[in-house]
């Protein structure tokens, strides 16, 4: 059973999802506890590929226990993603296309390990966002009427 710790709801509104990938994330022990507690923020975070390795930036994982913390802990530090070389090369090639970016969609648990689902995304225009909101609202109304 997959337990979701955090999702990036804003990403689905701002971007069009082209493809998704699953990756491990390199965390410290107290960061894992904090993630499992559910106090992680994915909003505004993105993935960069440097030197043949993938890194996630701007993800906020606060301290699990403030008192038992190393003095130089940064909750927004860049963390390494664990992907196959083949996947990294494929992502690097696809990112050469203008307008594409990698955004984390959710943090979840798979067999006791914390994983990140990242999406290859293309930014939506303002009118696309409005259209998506209208569709969502109409679906909600239809579901409400069918419930009666």
N, C-alpha and C positions, 0 to 999 in steps of 0.2 A: 504494500500500500504506500502510495506517495503522499507525504504530508507537505503542504506548501507553507513556507514560513513567511514569504513576502512576495507581493506582485507589483509590477509597474503598470498601474492602470492608465496612467497618462500616455504611455508609449503607444497603446493601441489607438488612442485618439489622434495623436500627432503624427504617427507614421503608418505606412502600409507595410505589412509583414510579407516579405518575399520568401524567406526560408528560415528555419530554426535549427539550432545546434545545441547539444548538451555538453557541458564542460564541468570539470571539477574546479574547485577554488582552493587556493592555498591559504589557510587561516591559522592563527594562533589558537591555543587551547581555550582561552577565555573568550575569544571571538566566536568560537563554535557554540559555546554556552549561551552567549548573547543572541546569536542567530536563532538557536533553538527556542529561546525565550520569546522570540518574535520581535525583538526591538532592532530592526534593520530598515534602512530607507534606501530604496533603489531609484527614487526620482532624481533626474538630472545626471544619472551615471551613464557611462558609455564604455566601449571596449576599443582599445588601440592595439595595433600589432607593431612591435619594435624588435628588430634583431631576430626575427624568426620566432618570437614568443608573443603570446597574447596577455594583455593586462587589462584589468577593470579599474576605472578611475571614478572618483566622486561618489563611491558607495559609502554610506555612513553606517558603521557598526559601532555603537557606543560601548563603553566598558560594561562588563558583566557586574563587577563589584567595584565601586569607585575607590574604596579603601585599599584593596589588594591589587593595585595597578602599578605597573612600571612608570616611572616619572616621565618618560619621553614617549608615551603612547599617543599615536595620532589616529583618531577614529575614521578619518577620511583618507588614509594612506592608500597608495596604489597596490593592488593585490594581483598575484599571478594566476592566470587561468590555465588549467591543465587540459590541453587538446592534443590530438595526434598531429604529427608534422604534416601529414597529407591534408588534414583539415585546415591547418594554419596557412599552408600554401594556397589552397583553394580559396579561403577567405581573403587572403592578400590580393589574389588575382581579381576576385569579384569586387573588391573595394576600389579598384582602379577606375571603375565606372563612376561617372560624376553623379553626385546626389545620393549615394548609398552610404550607410553607416551601420555600425553594430551597437545594439542596445540590449542590456539585460532585461528579460521579461519577468522572470520569477526565480526565487531561491526555493529549493525543495530538498526533501530527504529521499535518497534512494539507497536502500540496504545499509542504513546507518551513516551514509556519507552525505555531506552537504554539496549539492550540485547547483549549477546556474544554467538556466535556459536562456540562450542569447539569440537574438533575431537579426537577420540581415534586413534592413529597413530602408524604405525610400520615404522622404518627408512628404506629407500631404499639404496641399494648398488649402487656403482658407475656405473655399467653396466646397472642397471635399469633406472638410471637418463638419461644416454645416449640414451637408447631405447625410453624413454618418449619424449625426445627432437626431435629425428628422426621422431617419429609418429606425433608430433605437426607440424613439418616442412612439412611433406608430406601432412597432412590435409590442411595446409595453401596453398600449391601449387595446390591441387585439387580444393579448393574453388576459387582460382584465375583463373584457367582455365575454370571452370564452369561459372564464371561471364562473360567471353568474349562472 
